[in-house]
Amino acid sequence: MARLSTELNRYFFEEVSTTQVSLKEILTLAGERTFGFLFVLLALPSALPVPAPGYSVPFGIVLFLLAVQLIVGRTRPWLPESWSHKQFDLGTVQKFVKAGTPWLRRLEAVSRPRLTPICASPPGRVVIGVAIALMAVSMMLPIPLTNTLPAIGIFVTGFGLLDDDGMISVAGLVLCLMGGTLTSLILLFGYEAVRAGLDLVLQR
């Protein structure tokens, strides 16, 4: 099985001949690698320090549904057929793949099957699914700073799942915890700021 970085560059830079790529093509590209592959690929645009308008919400929804399926024990993902026709600009996808390739290759250099029960056992997959579901919700929030770190957490956790590397998935789960903490603090700060503003208005 070819390395993920090699597979993505081959497909998006050599094989695709149209100016648009559909979600169905992206899902087909996953092949037998299923959940891990899709978590990595769909989190990639939001995980990079590159603007990704229009990607965080639809990909966040797909990531959430995939995570729920991982939690309930599915071995192959399912998505509504109507979603498969969603189109994305090839040039934008190529930009994300090019920017993400160096990070993928760094992970590939150290990745190998280890601590596999974290990725392969039902309890481990439930924990991973719950973490990714929560981070997917954070990705969809239209609030600054609530997208990138959760997406990085999904990206790293999914990569560990892809190669049955429990150590990398644990590192990803730590990033998910950090992302969840950051999102919670931002939401709490926003809530307190709104409440203080309302109190100030009502006191006048």
Backbone as a printed PyTorch tensor [residue, N CA C, xyz], in Angstrom:
tensor([[[  0.8470,  -1.1930,   0.0000],
         [  0.0000,   0.0000,   0.0000],
         [  0.8810,   1.2410,   0.0000]],

        [[  0.6640,   2.1350,  -0.9350],
         [  1.4810,   3.3330,  -1.0630],
         [  1.2740,   4.2480,   0.1260]],

        [[  2.2930,   5.0330,   0.4390],
         [  2.1910,   6.0170,   1.4890],
         [  1.0940,   7.0260,   1.1560]],

        [[  0.4570,   7.5410,   2.1860],
         [ -0.6520,   8.4650,   1.9730],
         [ -0.2060,   9.6970,   1.2060]],

        [[  0.9460,  10.2630,   1.5490],
         [  1.4280,  11.4600,   0.8550],
         [  1.6310,  11.1800,  -0.6270]],

        [[  2.1730,  10.0120,  -0.9430],
         [  2.3850,   9.6340,  -2.3480],
         [  1.0610,   9.4560,  -3.0710]],

        [[  0.1110,   8.8040,  -2.3970],
         [ -1.1980,   8.5520,  -2.9950],
         [ -1.9410,   9.8510,  -3.2850]],

        [[ -1.9160,  10.7860,  -2.3510],
         [ -2.6260,  12.0530,  -2.5450],
         [ -2.0170,  12.8680,  -3.6760]],

        [[ -0.6900,  12.9530,  -3.7170],
         [ -0.0340,  13.7260,  -4.7800],
         [ -0.2480,  13.0770,  -6.1390]],

        [[ -0.1920,  11.7610,  -6.1770],
         [ -0.4150,  11.0780,  -7.4540],
         [ -1.8180,  11.3430,  -7.9700]],

        [[ -2.7950,  11.2290,  -7.0760],
         [ -4.1770,  11.3520,  -7.5170],
         [ -4.5220,  12.7910,  -7.9120]],

        [[ -4.2620,  13.7390,  -7.0190],
         [ -4.7270,  15.1060,  -7.2530],
         [ -3.8620,  15.8910,  -8.2310]],

        [[ -2.6140,  15.4610,  -8.4440],
         [ -1.7450,  16.1930,  -9.3610],
         [ -1.5220,  15.4760, -10.6860]],

        [[ -1.8050,  14.1720, -10.7450],
         [ -1.5310,  13.4310, -11.9690],
         [ -2.7690,  12.8200, -12.6030]],

        [[ -3.7180,  12.3710, -11.7980],
         [ -4.8470,  11.6270, -12.3540],
         [ -6.0780,  12.4860, -12.6340]],

        [[ -6.3810,  13.4400, -11.7730],
         [ -7.5910,  14.2510, -11.9480],
         [ -7.3950,  15.1960, -13.1210]],

        [[ -8.3400,  15.1700, -14.0520],
         [ -8.2250,  15.9970, -15.2630],
         [ -9.2890,  17.0830, -15.3410]],

        [[-10.1790,  17.1700, -14.3450],
         [-11.2280,  18.1790, -14.3280],
         [-10.8480,  19.3010, -13.3660]],

        [[-11.5990,  20.3990, -13.4300],
         [-11.3160,  21.5430, -12.5550],
         [-12.0150,  21.4260, -11.2100]],

        [[-12.8830,  20.4260, -11.0630],
         [-13.6040,  20.2030,  -9.8140],
         [-13.4310,  18.7370,  -9.3890]],

        [[-13.4240,  18.5250,  -8.0920],
         [-13.4400,  17.1610,  -7.5680],
         [-14.6200,  17.0360,  -6.6240]],

        [[-15.2640,  15.8890,  -6.6440],
         [-16.4420,  15.6880,  -5.8100],
         [-16.0730,  14.9670,  -4.5220]],

        [[-16.9530,  15.0820,  -3.5430],
         [-16.7510,  14.3590,  -2.2930],
         [-16.7340,  12.8490,  -2.5570]],

        [[-17.5060,  12.4070,  -3.5450],
         [-17.5320,  10.9830,  -3.8810],
         [-16.1530,  10.4980,  -4.3300]],

        [[-15.4490,  11.3170,  -5.1320],
         [-14.1080,  10.9570,  -5.5770],
         [-13.1570,  10.8480,  -4.3890]],

        [[-13.3040,  11.7800,  -3.4440],
         [-12.4420,  11.7660,  -2.2690],
         [-12.7110,  10.5170,  -1.4320]],

        [[-13.9960,  10.1710,  -1.2890],
         [-14.3500,   8.9850,  -0.5100],
         [-13.8710,   7.7180,  -1.2040]],

        [[-13.9670,   7.6900,  -2.5410],
         [-13.5000,   6.5250,  -3.2990],
         [-11.9980,   6.3510,  -3.1490]],

        [[-11.2870,   7.4780,  -3.0950],
         [ -9.8370,   7.4330,  -2.9460],
         [ -9.4360,   6.7380,  -1.6500]],

        [[-10.3160,   6.7960,  -0.6500],
         [ -9.9970,   6.1670,   0.6400],
         [ -9.8000,   4.6660,   0.5070]],

        [[-10.5360,   4.0310,  -0.4220],
         [-10.3820,   2.6000,  -0.6400],
         [-10.5950,   1.7940,   0.6250]],

        [[ -9.6710,   0.9050,   0.9140],
         [ -9.7820,   0.0300,   2.0800],
         [ -9.3020,   0.6820,   3.3690]],

        [[ -8.7450,   1.8880,   3.2460],
         [ -8.1760,   2.5020,   4.4480],
         [ -9.2250,   3.2170,   5.2950]],

        [[-10.4010,   3.3550,   4.7420],
         [-11.6130,   3.8090,   5.4190],
         [-11.4200,   4.9580,   6.3920]],

        [[-11.7340,   4.6950,   7.6690],
         [-11.8850,   5.7740,   8.6260],
         [-10.6250,   6.6270,   8.7980]],

        [[ -9.4730,   5.9950,   9.0370],
         [ -8.2630,   6.7690,   9.2660],
         [ -7.9350,   7.6720,   8.0940]],

        [[ -8.0370,   7.1230,   6.8920],
         [ -7.7570,   7.8810,   5.6810],
         [ -8.6780,   9.0960,   5.5860]],

        [[ -9.9730,   8.8900,   5.8260],
         [-10.9380,   9.9740,   5.6960],
         [-10.7590,  11.0330,   6.7750]],

        [[-10.4430,  10.6110,   8.0010],
         [-10.1950,  11.5930,   9.0580],
         [ -9.0230,  12.4960,   8.6940]],

        [[ -7.9400,  11.9020,   8.1980],
         [ -6.7670,  12.6760,   7.8100],
         [ -7.0960,  13.6250,   6.6620]],

        [[ -7.7090,  13.0950,   5.6260],
         [ -7.9520,  13.8800,   4.4210],
         [ -8.9490,  15.0080,   4.6570]],

        [[-10.0300,  14.7380,   5.3970],
         [-11.0620,  15.7420,   5.5930],
         [-10.6780,  16.7850,   6.6380]],

        [[ -9.7680,  16.4460,   7.5330],
         [ -9.3040,  17.4240,   8.5220],
         [ -8.1950,  18.3090,   7.9680]],

        [[ -7.5350,  17.8490,   6.9040],
         [ -6.3560,  18.5400,   6.3830],
         [ -6.5870,  20.0180,   6.0620]],

        [[ -7.6390,  20.4190,   5.3320],
         [ -7.7860,  21.8380,   5.0010],
         [ -7.8530,  22.7500,   6.2290]],

        [[ -8.5670,  22.3290,   7.2660],
         [ -8.7120,  23.1620,   8.4590],
         [ -7.5060,  23.0570,   9.3860]],

        [[ -6.7050,  22.0130,   9.2380],
         [ -5.5390,  21.8340,  10.1080],
         [ -4.3540,  22.6740,   9.6660]],

        [[ -4.3740,  23.1470,   8.4380],
         [ -3.2540,  23.9180,   7.9050],
         [ -3.4340,  25.4050,   8.1780]],

        [[ -2.3200,  26.1510,   8.3170],
         [ -2.4130,  27.6130,   8.4820],
         [ -2.6900,  28.3070,   7.1600]],

        [[ -3.6840,  27.7830,   6.4460],
         [ -4.0890,  28.2990,   5.1400],
         [ -5.5920,  28.5140,   5.1910]],

        [[ -6.0960,  29.6820,   4.7420],
         [ -7.5520,  29.8940,   4.7690],
         [ -8.2920,  28.7740,   4.0460]],

        [[ -9.3670,  28.2840,   4.6960],
         [-10.1440,  27.1840,   4.1070],
         [-11.6330,  27.5240,   4.1180]],

        [[-12.0120,  28.6230,   3.4810],
         [-13.4300,  28.9860,   3.4840],
         [-14.2760,  27.9510,   2.7620]],

        [[-15.3850,  27.5820,   3.3710],
         [-16.2860,  26.6330,   2.7450],
         [-15.9540,  25.1800,   3.0110]],

        [[-14.8680,  24.9040,   3.7350],
         [-14.4680,  23.5250,   3.9880],
         [-14.7680,  23.0720,   5.4120]],

        [[-14.6010,  23.9500,   6.3880],
         [-14.7190,  23.5370,   7.7840],
         [-16.1010,  22.9880,   8.1210]],

        [[-17.1570,  23.6410,   7.6290],
         [-18.5030,  23.1950,   7.9940],
         [-18.8850,  21.8910,   7.2950]],

        [[-18.8180,  21.7910,   5.9470],
         [-19.2090,  20.5170,   5.3220],
         [-18.3060,  19.3610,   5.7230]],

        [[-17.0000,  19.6000,   5.8030],
         [-16.1040,  18.5260,   6.2150],
         [-16.2880,  18.2100,   7.6870]],

        [[-16.6080,  19.2230,   8.5080],
         [-16.8810,  18.9760,   9.9160],
         [-18.0940,  18.0870,  10.0990]],

        [[-19.1350,  18.3070,   9.2910],
         [-20.3400,  17.4730,   9.3580],
         [-20.0050,  16.0280,   8.9880]],

        [[-19.2350,  15.8640,   7.9070],
         [-18.8590,  14.5160,   7.4740],
         [-18.0060,  13.8340,   8.5380]],

        [[-17.0570,  14.5780,   9.1120],
         [-16.2050,  14.0160,  10.1590],
         [-17.0280,  13.5890,  11.3660]],

        [[-18.0280,  14.3900,  11.7130],
         [-18.8840,  14.0450,  12.8550],
         [-19.6330,  12.7420,  12.5860]],

        [[-20.2110,  12.6150,  11.3960],
         [-20.9560,  11.3970,  11.0630],
         [-20.0410,  10.1740,  11.0180]],

        [[-18.8310,  10.3590,  10.5080],
         [-17.8760,   9.2520,  10.4890],
         [-17.4980,   8.8430,  11.9090]],

        [[-17.3010,   9.8360,  12.7810],
         [-16.9300,   9.5470,  14.1630],
         [-18.0310,   8.7730,  14.8810]],

        [[-19.2840,   9.1580,  14.6430],
         [-20.4150,   8.4450,  15.2560],
         [-20.4340,   6.9910,  14.7970]],

        [[-20.1600,   6.7780,  13.5140],
         [-20.1320,   5.4060,  12.9960],
         [-18.9950,   4.6020,  13.6070]],

        [[-17.8600,   5.2690,  13.8720],
         [-16.7570,   4.5900,  14.5330],
         [-17.1600,   4.1990,  15.9550]],

        [[-17.8960,   5.0740,  16.6240],
         [-18.3400,   4.8180,  17.9930],
         [-19.2620,   3.6030,  18.0560]],

        [[-20.1720,   3.4840,  17.0850],
         [-21.1510,   2.3890,  17.1260],
         [-20.6010,   1.0800,  16.5580]],

        [[-19.3430,   1.1010,  16.1010],
         [-18.6930,  -0.1440,  15.7180],
         [-18.6900,  -0.4830,  14.2460]],

        [[-19.0480,   0.4490,  13.3660],
         [-18.9850,   0.1530,  11.9360],
         [-17.5330,  -0.0020,  11.4950]],

        [[-17.3040,  -0.9090,  10.5600],
         [-15.9620,  -1.1060,  10.0230],
         [-15.7600,  -0.3950,   8.6930]],

        [[-16.8540,  -0.0530,   8.0210],
         [-16.7950,   0.7220,   6.7800],
         [-17.7250,   1.9110,   6.8970]],

        [[-17.3200,   3.0770,   6.4180],
         [-18.1550,   4.2720,   6.5750],
         [-19.3180,   4.3120,   5.5930]],

        [[-20.3610,   5.0380,   5.9910],
         [-21.5130,   5.2770,   5.1200],
         [-21.8630,   6.7560,   5.1870]],

        [[-22.1970,   7.3340,   4.0260],
         [-22.6480,   8.7180,   3.9540],
         [-23.8130,   8.7960,   2.9840]],

        [[-24.7300,   9.7580,   3.1810],
         [-25.8520,   9.9100,   2.2500],
         [-25.3700,  10.1130,   0.8170]],

        [[-26.0030,   9.4470,  -0.1140],
         [-25.6000,   9.5210,  -1.5230],
         [-25.6600,  10.9460,  -2.0510]],

        [[-26.6350,  11.7250,  -1.5720],
         [-26.7930,  13.0990,  -2.0700],
         [-25.5750,  13.9620,  -1.7610]],

        [[-24.8350,  13.6250,  -0.7110],
         [-23.6580,  14.4070,  -0.3580],
         [-22.5010,  14.1690,  -1.3150]],

        [[-22.5280,  13.0660,  -2.0100],
         [-21.3950,  12.6940,  -2.8470],
         [-21.1840,  13.6450,  -4.0140]],

        [[-22.1910,  14.4580,  -4.3260],
         [-22.0860,  15.3530,  -5.4790],
         [-21.5220,  16.7220,  -5.1220]],

        [[-21.2240,  16.9570,  -3.8540],
         [-20.6290,  18.2120,  -3.4350],
         [-19.2920,  18.4040,  -4.1420]],

        [[-19.1230,  19.5680,  -4.8160],
         [-17.9380,  19.8090,  -5.6260],
         [-16.9640,  20.7670,  -4.9250]],

        [[-15.6660,  20.5130,  -5.1280],
         [-14.6200,  21.3710,  -4.5830],
         [-13.6300,  21.7080,  -5.6930]],

        [[-13.1120,  22.9260,  -5.6500],
         [-12.1780,  23.3870,  -6.6700],
         [-10.8670,  22.6020,  -6.5890]],

        [[-10.4440,  22.0240,  -7.7090],
         [ -9.2450,  21.1910,  -7.7330],
         [ -8.0160,  21.9900,  -7.3130]],

        [[ -7.9100,  23.2280,  -7.7920],
         [ -6.7460,  24.0420,  -7.4560],
         [ -6.6160,  24.2610,  -5.9560]],

        [[ -7.7610,  24.4600,  -5.2870],
         [ -7.7420,  24.6540,  -3.8390],
         [ -7.3380,  23.3680,  -3.1370]],

        [[ -7.8800,  22.2420,  -3.6010],
         [ -7.5180,  20.9500,  -3.0080],
         [ -6.0230,  20.6890,  -3.1890]],

        [[ -5.4870,  20.9990,  -4.3780],
         [ -4.0570,  20.8070,  -4.6270],
         [ -3.2120,  21.6670,  -3.6940]],

        [[ -3.7020,  22.8810,  -3.4070],
         [ -2.9750,  23.7670,  -2.4950],
         [ -2.8860,  23.1560,  -1.1050]],

        [[ -3.9970,  22.5710,  -0.6360],
         [ -4.0070,  21.9450,   0.6790],
         [ -3.0920,  20.7230,   0.7060]],

        [[ -3.1610,  19.9060,  -0.3490],
         [ -2.3340,  18.6940,  -0.4100],
         [ -0.8540,  19.0630,  -0.4220]],

        [[ -0.5060,  20.0720,  -1.2020],
         [  0.8940,  20.5020,  -1.2840],
         [  1.3890,  21.0230,   0.0560]],

        [[  0.5470,  21.8170,   0.7370],
         [  0.9520,  22.3660,   2.0360],
         [  1.0220,  21.2950,   3.1080]],

        [[  0.1620,  20.2790,   3.0050],
         [  0.1200,  19.2470,   4.0310],
         [  1.1030,  18.1160,   3.8310]],

        [[  1.6440,  17.9680,   2.6220],
         [  2.5470,  16.8520,   2.3270],
         [  3.7730,  16.7930,   3.2460]],

        [[  4.4640,  17.9260,   3.5290],
         [  5.6200,  17.8300,   4.4350],
         [  5.2540,  17.2810,   5.8110]],

        [[  4.0720,  17.6650,   6.3420],
         [  3.6500,  17.1710,   7.6510],
         [  3.2900,  15.6890,   7.5920]],

        [[  2.6570,  15.2960,   6.4980],
         [  2.3410,  13.8790,   6.3240],
         [  3.6130,  13.0320,   6.2880]],

        [[  4.6090,  13.5040,   5.5840],
         [  5.8400,  12.7370,   5.4520],
         [  6.5960,  12.6400,   6.7660]],

        [[  6.4850,  13.6690,   7.5990],
         [  7.1020,  13.5910,   8.9280],
         [  6.4390,  12.5000,   9.7620]],

        [[  5.1020,  12.4440,   9.7030],
         [  4.3900,  11.4000,  10.4360],
         [  4.7010,  10.0110,   9.8650]],

        [[  4.7450,   9.9290,   8.5340],
         [  5.0290,   8.6430,   7.8890],
         [  6.4140,   8.1160,   8.2580]],

        [[  7.3590,   9.0280,   8.5090],
         [  8.7260,   8.6140,   8.8300],
         [  8.8100,   7.9090,  10.1760]],

        [[  7.8930,   8.2100,  11.0870],
         [  7.9570,   7.6170,  12.4310],
         [  6.8140,   6.6500,  12.6930]],

        [[  5.8660,   6.5540,  11.7680],
         [  4.6770,   5.7360,  12.0010],
         [  4.9550,   4.2590,  11.7550]],

        [[  4.4290,   3.4270,  12.6640],
         [  4.4890,   1.9750,  12.4970],
         [  3.4680,   1.3590,  13.4550]],

        [[  3.0110,   0.1540,  13.1920],
         [  2.0370,  -0.4730,  14.1020],
         [  2.6190,  -0.6590,  15.5040]],

        [[  1.9930,  -0.0660,  16.4870],
         [  2.4020,  -0.2070,  17.8910],
         [  1.2280,   0.2360,  18.7690]],

        [[  1.1410,  -0.3330,  19.9550],
         [ -0.0010,  -0.0690,  20.8380],
         [ -1.3120,  -0.2110,  20.0520]],

        [[ -1.3860,  -1.2430,  19.2150],
         [ -2.5130,  -1.3800,  18.2880],
         [ -3.8860,  -1.4800,  18.9460]],

        [[ -4.0240,  -1.9920,  20.1910],
         [ -5.3690,  -2.0270,  20.7810],
         [ -6.0300,  -0.6490,  20.8850]],

        [[ -5.2140,   0.4010,  20.9850],
         [ -5.7940,   1.7500,  21.0490],
         [ -6.5660,   2.0520,  19.7730]],

        [[ -6.0770,   1.5410,  18.6490],
         [ -6.7160,   1.8130,  17.3600],
         [ -7.6720,   0.7100,  16.9230]],

        [[ -7.4360,  -0.5160,  17.3860],
         [ -8.1760,  -1.6640,  16.8490],
         [ -9.2530,  -2.2030,  17.7720]],

        [[ -9.1240,  -1.9870,  19.0840],
         [-10.1110,  -2.5480,  20.0170],
         [-11.3600,  -1.6740,  20.0610]],

        [[-12.5350,  -2.2570,  20.3270],
         [-13.7660,  -1.4580,  20.4240],
         [-13.6780,  -0.3060,  21.4220]],

        [[-13.1410,  -0.5060,  22.6470],
         [-13.0430,   0.6380,  23.5650],
         [-12.1530,   1.7510,  23.0260]],

        [[-11.0250,   1.3650,  22.4210],
         [-10.1290,   2.3720,  21.8610],
         [-10.7870,   3.1620,  20.7520]],

        [[-11.5140,   2.4870,  19.8870],
         [-12.1710,   3.1650,  18.7720],
         [-13.3200,   4.0520,  19.2640]],

        [[-13.9650,   3.6560,  20.3610],
         [-15.0130,   4.5030,  20.9360],
         [-14.4070,   5.8070,  21.4530]],

        [[-13.2940,   5.7060,  22.1870],
         [-12.6290,   6.9040,  22.7040],
         [-12.2000,   7.8190,  21.5600]],

        [[-11.5940,   7.2320,  20.5250],
         [-11.1670,   8.0160,  19.3680],
         [-12.3780,   8.6600,  18.6840]],

        [[-13.4640,   7.8980,  18.5380],
         [-14.6600,   8.4270,  17.8880],
         [-15.2700,   9.5840,  18.6560]],

        [[-15.3450,   9.4640,  19.9770],
         [-15.9120,  10.5430,  20.7980],
         [-15.0570,  11.8120,  20.6710]],

        [[-13.7370,  11.6400,  20.7570],
         [-12.8440,  12.7950,  20.6490],
         [-12.9900,  13.4860,  19.2940]],

        [[-13.0400,  12.7030,  18.2240],
         [-13.1540,  13.2820,  16.8870],
         [-14.5200,  13.9400,  16.6910]],

        [[-15.5740,  13.3430,  17.2230],
         [-16.9030,  13.9460,  17.1140],
         [-16.9390,  15.3220,  17.7720]],

        [[-16.3540,  15.4250,  18.9670],
         [-16.3340,  16.7160,  19.6680],
         [-15.4940,  17.7390,  18.9060]],

        [[-14.3660,  17.2950,  18.3550],
         [-13.5230,  18.2210,  17.5930],
         [-14.1920,  18.6370,  16.2880]],

        [[-14.9730,  17.7510,  15.6920],
         [-15.7020,  18.0960,  14.4680],
         [-16.7310,  19.1870,  14.7540]],

        [[-17.4000,  19.1010,  15.9010],
         [-18.3480,  20.1540,  16.2920],
         [-17.6090,  21.4780,  16.4500]],

        [[-16.4470,  21.4390,  17.0810],
         [-15.6550,  22.6520,  17.2470],
         [-15.2470,  23.2420,  15.9000]],

        [[-14.8790,  22.3840,  14.9520],
         [-14.5090,  22.8570,  13.6160],
         [-15.6220,  23.6350,  12.9500]],

        [[-16.8680,  23.2720,  13.2460],
         [-18.0130,  23.8990,  12.5740],
         [-18.4300,  25.2210,  13.2050]],

        [[-17.8720,  25.5470,  14.3640],
         [-18.2500,  26.7940,  15.0230],
         [-17.6860,  27.9870,  14.2560]],

        [[-18.5060,  28.9960,  13.9640],
         [-18.0160,  30.1780,  13.2420],
         [-17.3220,  31.1600,  14.1710]],

        [[-16.3470,  30.6590,  14.9260],
         [-15.6470,  31.4600,  15.9200],
         [-14.1530,  31.3030,  15.6940]],

        [[-13.3970,  32.4140,  15.6740],
         [-11.9510,  32.3130,  15.4790],
         [-11.2890,  31.4260,  16.5330]],

        [[-10.2580,  30.7090,  16.1220],
         [ -9.4180,  29.8600,  16.9720],
         [-10.0630,  28.5430,  17.3850]],

        [[-11.2990,  28.2690,  16.9280],
         [-11.9470,  27.0070,  17.3040],
         [-11.8650,  25.9670,  16.1880]],

        [[-11.1290,  26.2530,  15.1250],
         [-11.0660,  25.3340,  13.9840],
         [ -9.7300,  24.6010,  13.8720]],

        [[ -8.6260,  25.3620,  13.9230],
         [ -7.3250,  24.7940,  13.5590],
         [ -6.8410,  23.7170,  14.5190]],

        [[ -6.7650,  24.0050,  15.8210],
         [ -6.2400,  23.0200,  16.7610],
         [ -7.1080,  21.7600,  16.8230]],

        [[ -8.4500,  21.8660,  16.8750],
         [ -9.2560,  20.6390,  16.8050],
         [ -9.0130,  19.8420,  15.5330]],

        [[ -8.8640,  20.5470,  14.3990],
         [ -8.6070,  19.8440,  13.1360],
         [ -7.2540,  19.1450,  13.1640]],

        [[ -6.2490,  19.7700,  13.7720],
         [ -4.9430,  19.1250,  13.9060],
         [ -5.0700,  17.8680,  14.7600]],

        [[ -5.8700,  17.9530,  15.8260],
         [ -6.0950,  16.7880,  16.6660],
         [ -6.7140,  15.6410,  15.8890]],

        [[ -7.7180,  15.9500,  15.0600],
         [ -8.3440,  14.9150,  14.2200],
         [ -7.3350,  14.3510,  13.2310]],

        [[ -6.5650,  15.2380,  12.6140],
         [ -5.5710,  14.8450,  11.6170],
         [ -4.5770,  13.8390,  12.1990]],

        [[ -3.9980,  14.1500,  13.3570],
         [ -2.9910,  13.2870,  13.9600],
         [ -3.6210,  11.9950,  14.4790]],

        [[ -4.7740,  12.1030,  15.1330],
         [ -5.4560,  10.9060,  15.6360],
         [ -5.8210,   9.9680,  14.4880]],

        [[ -6.3490,  10.5450,  13.4070],
         [ -6.7230,   9.7480,  12.2400],
         [ -5.5370,   9.0870,  11.5830]],

        [[ -4.3850,   9.7790,  11.5830],
         [ -3.1990,   9.1810,  10.9820],
         [ -2.7600,   7.9600,  11.7790]],

        [[ -2.8300,   8.0610,  13.1050],
         [ -2.5120,   6.8960,  13.9280],
         [ -3.4560,   5.7420,  13.6520]],

        [[ -4.7450,   6.0580,  13.4720],
         [ -5.7400,   5.0370,  13.1590],
         [ -5.4600,   4.4000,  11.8060]],

        [[ -5.0070,   5.1960,  10.8670],
         [ -4.7000,   4.7110,   9.5160],
         [ -3.6090,   3.6440,   9.5330]],

        [[ -2.5750,   3.8590,  10.3540],
         [ -1.4330,   2.9290,  10.3890],
         [ -1.4310,   2.0310,  11.6230]],

        [[ -2.5510,   2.0000,  12.3740],
         [ -2.6140,   1.2220,  13.6220],
         [ -1.4870,   1.6070,  14.5730]],

        [[ -1.1530,   2.8930,  14.5840],
         [ -0.1070,   3.3950,  15.4670],
         [ -0.7700,   4.0720,  16.6610]],

        [[ -0.9320,   3.3010,  17.7480],
         [ -1.5990,   3.8230,  18.9260],
         [ -0.8690,   4.9890,  19.5540]],

        [[  0.4590,   5.0270,  19.4400],
         [  1.2190,   6.1140,  20.0360],
         [  0.8900,   7.4470,  19.3600]],

        [[  0.7950,   7.4260,  18.0350],
         [  0.4360,   8.6470,  17.3140],
         [ -1.0040,   9.0380,  17.6250]],

        [[ -1.8990,   8.0540,  17.7280],
         [ -3.2850,   8.3730,  18.0620],
         [ -3.4020,   8.9820,  19.4560]],

        [[ -2.5990,   8.4960,  20.4030],
         [ -2.6070,   9.0840,  21.7430],
         [ -2.1420,  10.5420,  21.6800]],

        [[ -1.1030,  10.8000,  20.8820],
         [ -0.6510,  12.1810,  20.7090],
         [ -1.7740,  13.0330,  20.1160]],

        [[ -2.5050,  12.4510,  19.1700],
         [ -3.6310,  13.1680,  18.5810],
         [ -4.7280,  13.4290,  19.5950]],

        [[ -4.9810,  12.4670,  20.4760],
         [ -6.0030,  12.6450,  21.5110],
         [ -5.6080,  13.7540,  22.4810]],

        [[ -4.3070,  13.8650,  22.7700],
         [ -3.8320,  14.9710,  23.6100],
         [ -4.1100,  16.3070,  22.9240]],

        [[ -3.8620,  16.3640,  21.6160],
         [ -4.1600,  17.5840,  20.8600],
         [ -5.6620,  17.8680,  20.8580]],

        [[ -6.4690,  16.8170,  20.7670],
         [ -7.9220,  16.9920,  20.8340],
         [ -8.3280,  17.5790,  22.1880]],

        [[ -7.7230,  17.0860,  23.2630],
         [ -8.0090,  17.6130,  24.5970],
         [ -7.6310,  19.0870,  24.6820]],

        [[ -6.4840,  19.4350,  24.1250],
         [ -6.0580,  20.8370,  24.1120],
         [ -7.0260,  21.6860,  23.2860]],

        [[ -7.4500,  21.1410,  22.1290],
         [ -8.3950,  21.8630,  21.2840],
         [ -9.7280,  22.0590,  21.9780]],

        [[-10.2070,  21.0130,  22.6790],
         [-11.4610,  21.1210,  23.4020],
         [-11.3870,  22.1240,  24.5300]],

        [[-10.2410,  22.1470,  25.2170],
         [-10.0450,  23.1170,  26.2980],
         [-10.0580,  24.5410,  25.7520]],

        [[ -9.3430,  24.7580,  24.6450],
         [ -9.2980,  26.0850,  24.0420],
         [-10.6880,  26.5330,  23.6040]],

        [[-11.4290,  25.6550,  22.9420],
         [-12.7750,  25.9950,  22.4940],
         [-13.6790,  26.3190,  23.6840]],

        [[-13.5790,  25.5230,  24.7410],
         [-14.4080,  25.7520,  25.9260],
         [-14.0970,  27.1090,  26.5550]],

        [[-12.8130,  27.4560,  26.6210],
         [-12.4310,  28.7410,  27.1960],
         [-12.9380,  29.9050,  26.3450]],

        [[-12.8630,  29.7460,  25.0260],
         [-13.3490,  30.7990,  24.1310],
         [-14.8590,  30.9750,  24.2710]],

        [[-15.5830,  29.8570,  24.3280],
         [-17.0400,  29.9360,  24.4930],
         [-17.4060,  30.5290,  25.8460]],

        [[-16.6660,  30.1580,  26.8860],
         [-16.9300,  30.7030,  28.2180],
         [-16.6640,  32.1970,  28.2480]],

        [[-15.5580,  32.6000,  27.6460],
         [-15.2370,  34.0290,  27.5880],
         [-16.3100,  34.7950,  26.8220]],

        [[-16.7510,  34.2170,  25.6920],
         [-17.8020,  34.8650,  24.9030],
         [-19.0950,  34.9860,  25.6850]],

        [[-19.4580,  33.9190,  26.4110],
         [-20.6750,  33.9470,  27.2210],
         [-20.5960,  35.0260,  28.2950]],

        [[-19.4580,  35.0830,  28.9990],
         [-19.3040,  36.0740,  30.0560],
         [-19.3030,  37.4910,  29.4890]],

        [[-18.6940,  37.6720,  28.3110],
         [-18.6640,  38.9940,  27.6910],
         [-20.0600,  39.4440,  27.2930]],

        [[-20.8600,  38.5160,  26.7180],
         [-22.2290,  38.8550,  26.3320],
         [-23.0720,  39.1620,  27.5660]],

        [[-22.9110,  38.3560,  28.6070],
         [-23.6810,  38.5860,  29.8260],
         [-23.3260,  39.9120,  30.4640]],

        [[-22.0390,  40.2440,  30.4820],
         [-21.6110,  41.5250,  31.0470],
         [-22.1620,  42.6820,  30.2190]],

        [[-22.1600,  42.4980,  28.9010],
         [-22.7120,  43.5400,  28.0320],
         [-24.1970,  43.7530,  28.2580]],

        [[-24.9400,  42.6600,  28.4100],
         [-26.3840,  42.7680,  28.6610],
         [-26.6570,  43.4140,  30.0130]],

        [[-25.8540,  43.0480,  31.0010],
         [-26.0330,  43.6480,  32.3320],
         [-25.7880,  45.1480,  32.2720]],

        [[-24.7840,  45.5320,  31.5090],
         [-24.4640,  46.9500,  31.3700],
         [-25.5840,  47.7170,  30.6960]],

        [[-26.1660,  47.1140,  29.6560],
         [-27.2820,  47.7560,  28.9410],
         [-28.5020,  47.8700,  29.8250]],

        [[-28.8110,  46.7990,  30.5630],
         [-30.0130,  46.7830,  31.4030],
         [-29.8970,  47.7310,  32.5850]],

        [[-28.6790,  48.0300,  33.0170],
         [-28.4980,  48.9230,  34.1610],
         [-28.6810,  50.3910,  33.7780]],

        [[-28.6530,  50.6720,  32.4930],
         [-28.8010,  52.0780,  32.0440],
         [-30.2570,  52.5080,  32.0590]]])
